[in-house]
């Protein structure tokens, strides 16, 4: 009986260790031109990304991801419309990206992160990622599905064989001179139950037909 209890406890701990994160994650994106905020709402295989206006402080646009069905919807709060978002054509990379695993450690929002650097001489770009492996399994699926062409996304996907649940909480892009081009940083992680209504498209929004 004692061995059975220990086995059940071990299984419970194992399940907890690989459980998908549920809650909200707020990121701040800095470029040479602007600083913006994005908030992820994560619940199972459904994720909503709210883009917050710098001046308004309000949600100016959203994307809703169904990772199971591999579908994306865009939401426009100002016009109260939504529509199907079609993934862009696959991004292209000039030259070759070199991936290096560093030895540094950094704690961001209470999560331990290790550094990975992706460098491409032909594109005059280096991006250093500080990556945690704490149950953020949704992230790689989302980035792959979204198929964006920005270097922060494209270069992250060049890092192969990351542990399941990996997610960068800080990434800094620099040019050939070492000058910062962009910086994406998690500033708040709140692990909590997310109500389905926070991810669902409001019932009074109409579908936008192109």
N, C-alpha and C positions, 0 to 999 in steps of 0.2 A: 504493500500500500504506500509506504514511504517513497519507494522508487517511482511509483506511478505519479505521485504528487509532484515529485521533482521533475519528471518528464513533462507533465502538463505545464508546470511553471516555466520550464525551458522553452517550450513551444510558444507560450504566451509572450515571452520576452523576444523570441525570434520574430514573431509576427509584428510586435510593436516596433522592432528595429527597422523593418522593411515597409512599414505602413506609409502610405502616401501622405504628404503634408496637406493639411487643410487649414485655411486661414487667409490672411492678406499680407502682401509684400509690397512695400513702397520703394520705388527707385527714383533717383534724381539723375537726369541726363544733362551733361554740360558739353557744349560745343563752343567754338569761337564766336558764334553768333547769338546763342540763346541758351537758357537753362529751363528745362521742363521736368514735370513729374509724371510718373506712371504708377498705377496701383493695380496689382494682380489680385483677383479674388479666385481662390482655388478650392474646388469641391469635387473630389473624385477625378473623373476624366473630363470635367467641365471647368473651363477657365474663362474669366472675363478680364480684359485689360482696359482700364479707364485712363484716358489721356487728359491730364489736368492743365487748363490754361494758366499761363504765368500771371496774367493780369486779372483774369476773372476769378481764379481759384476754383472754378467749377469744371465739371466734366464736359469737354468739348467734343469728344468722340470716343467710341469704344469698339473693341473687337471681342466677339464671343467665339471661343474655340470648343468644338466637340472633338476631343482627341480619339474617341472610340470610332466615331463615324468619319473622322478626318475631314471635317467641314468647318468653315469659318464664316461668320456673319459680321458685317459692319453695322454700327448703330450711330445715328446722328441725332443727338438730343434736341438740338435747336429746331430741326425740321420734323422731329418725331417720326423718323423713318428708319427702316433697316433693310438690309439686302444681303445677298450672297456674295461673299468675297472670293474672287478667283485668285489662286496663287500665281505669282509672277513667274516668268520664265526662269529656268535655273541660272543662278549667278555664275559668272565666269571669273577666273583668277588668272592674272598675267604672271607668268613665271611659276616659281615653286615656293610654298610655305614651309618653313623649317620650324618644327615644334620642339621646345625644350622644357623639360620638367625641372623646376628650381628646387631649392632646399629651404626656402623661406616659409614662415608661418605667420598668419595674421588672424586676429579675432575681429569679426565684423558682425554686428548685431547679435553678439553672443555665440556666433558659429565659428568654429575653427576652419580656416581656409589655407590651402597651399597654392603656390604660384606656378603658373604655366605661361610660357611666352611663345607667341607665334610671330615669326618674322618673315617678311617678304621683301627682298632687296629690289626686285623689279617694280614693285608697287610702292616702294619708299615708305613702308609701313611696318610698325612693330606694335603688337598689342599684348599687354601682360594681364592675365586673368588671375584673380584670387578665387579659388573654387572650393566650395564646401561639398561634402557628400552626405548631407543630412536629409535624406528622404524627399528630395525635390525632383522626383521622377518625371513630373509633368513637363519640365523645362526643355529638355532635349527634344521631346516629341513636339512641343509647341514651336520651337525654332525651326525644326525640320519641316513641319506642316506649313508654317507661315512663309518660308522661302524668301525672306527679305534679302536685299542686295547690299545693305549696309555692311561695312567691314567688321563691325562688332559681332554681327550674327554669322557672317560667312567664315571668319577666321576661327570662331569658337568651334564650328563643325569640323575643322581640320584636326582637332585634338581627338584622337581615336582611343578607344578602350578605356574611357573614363568609367569609374565605378557607377553602378546604377544609383540614381538619386543625385547626381552631380549638378551643381548650378553655380555660376560665377556671381559673387556678391559685390565684386569690384572689378572693373576692367578699365585700363587706361591705354588709349591709342596715341602713339607718337609718330612723328615723321622722321626723316633721315637725320635731321639736326638734333633730335631729342625733344623738340617742342611738342607740347600736348595738343592733340587735335580734338579728342573727345574723351569723356570720362563718364562711366555709368556705375552708380553706386547704390547699394541697398541702404536705406536710412532707417527703415522700420520693418520688423517682421513680427506679426501678431498671429500666433497659433491659436485658432479658435474655431468653433462651429460656424459655418457660413450658410445662411439661409438660401434656399434655392432661388428665392425672389431676387436676391442680389446679383444673380448671374443671368436670370431669364430676361428676355426682351419684354418691356411693358406691353400689356395687352392693347393699349390704345395707339401703339405705334403702327404705321402702315408699311407694307413692303414696297420698297422702291424697285420699280421695273425699268431697266435700261432699254 
